[in-house]
Amino acid sequence: MQEKISFSPESHLGQTLHQWWVDLKDDRASRAMLRRCSTLDEVSLNPAYQRFYRFMLAHRWPAESTNTQKDKLAVIASLLAHVITDDQDAVAVRMSVLAGDKPLVSELRFRGLLKIDDMDDLFVSLRRTLPLIKNQVNVYQLAHDIYWWNDITKKRWAYDYRWPVKQNT
């Protein structure tokens, strides 16, 4: 039986992924190659991702993983190449931090994000969202939430997001 994939700070895969992300800061070539990818297919065919995938296989990533699981890992690797700072806040909390009187990620954009079911679309949307939050995100939670992107994750994000209060006119 396959063990459940976890990217928590206590899990081996989580610690491995975080260490890879820390080391990626010094591997400017791989980081740049992953950051240039604009589609999931580009990530999957990228030599930097393939090296990462082999690295994860050597650190207990299941060799019998499905293509869907591999795609999720590709999204995680590419998005983490954009992350500059490991933030402790929940991802949706970070998105709702106020810049002036408006959240970093608008309510409209956030609602659109919650409607996404397809991993390709999620990749593109989060890739565009990371600069809005100054490329600061909780590395462990981002990886976990991408891998387990489903209605439960979306609901947790909806509760974590600090929805703007509407003013009566």
N, C-alpha and C positions, 0 to 999 in steps of 0.2 A: 504494500500500500504506500502511495506517495505521501510524503509529509506535506503539511500545509505550508505554502509559501508565505513567509513573513519578512518584512523589512523593518521590523521594530528595532530600536536600539539594543535590545537584549538578544536578538537573534543573530545567528552566524551570518546569514545573508545580508541582514541590515548592517552589521559591522563591516562586512566585506565591501558592500556597496559604498558605505560612507568613506572608508579608507580609499577606495578607488577614486571617489569624488575629490577627496583631499589631494591625492597624488596627481589628479588631472590638472590641478592648478599649475604644476611644474611641467606638464606635457602639453605645451602650447600648440604643437602641431595637431595632436589628436583632438584637443579641445576645439580648435578652429575648424577641423574637418567635420566634427559633429554639429557645431553651431551653424555651419553653412547648409546643412540638410533642411530642405523645406517640405519634404514629404516623408512618410513612413518608409516607402520603398527606397528612397535615397539613403535613409539611415541604415536599413537592413543590408544594403549593398556596399556600405562604407567600410573601408579597411579598419578604421578606428573602432567602429562598432564591433566588427568581427573579432578584433583582438580582445575587446571588452567581454564579448560573449564567451570566448575561450577561457578568459580569466575567471568568469563566473562559473563555468563548467568545472574548472579546477577547484572551485570553492563551494561545492555542494549544490550548484544549480542543477536541477534534475535533467539528465541527459535525454530522458524520454518526454521532455516537455513538448507541448503541441505548438503548431505555428502561431496560434493565438497568444499563447504564453510568451513565445519568442518576440512577437510583435509588441507586446506590452513591455517587455524588457528593453526593446529598441527605443520605444517612446521614453521610458525612464532615463536611459543613458543619454539620449540626445537632449532632453530637457534639463538634466542635471549639468550638462556642459554649459548651459546658460546661467546657472545659479552661481552668484558671486558670494553670497553670505548665507550661512545656515542660520535661519531664524527660529526662535523657539515657539512662536505663535502658530496656531492652526492656520492652514493655508487660507481658508475663507476669512478668518479674522484678519490676516495680513492684507487680503484684498479689500477689506472694508475700512482700513485705516484712513482717517480723514486727511486730505490735503486741502487745507482751507476749510470750506464747508461741504466738500464733496468727497466721496470715497475714492481711493486710488483706482479701483475697478468699479465702474458705474453699475448701478442696479440693473440697467438694461443688458449690459454685457454679461453680468453675472447670471442673470436669468437665462440668457442664451447658452451659457456654459452648462447650466444644469439640464438643458434639453438634449445635450449631446449623448448619443449612445455609441457611435462609431469611433473606434480607436484612432483612425486617420484624422477625423474631424477634431477629436479631443487633442491630439498632438498639435495640430495647426492652431487651434484656439489658445491652448496654454502657451505655446511658443510666442504668440502675439501678446499674451497677458503678462508674462514674466517681466518684460521691461517696465510695464505700468507699476509693478510692485517693487521696482528697483532691483530686480533679480535677487530678491531676498525671500527665502522660503524655507520651511522646515524640510530638510532633505529626506528624513525618514518618512514623514507623513506624506510628502508628495509622491514618493515611490510607492508607498502602501496604497494611497488613494488611486493612483493610476492603475496599479495592478488589480485592485479590487473595485474598479469603477462600476458602480451599479446603483440601484435606487437607494440602498442603505447609505452609501457614501454621499450621494447627492443630497439626501435628507439631512445628514449630519452637517454638510457644507451649508445648507439652507439655514439650519439653526445656528451655526457658527458665525455666519455673515451678519454684520451689524447693520441691518436694514435702516436706511435713512427714515427719519420721522417726517411724515407729510405735514406741512403747515396748513391750517385751515385758512382759506382766503375769504 
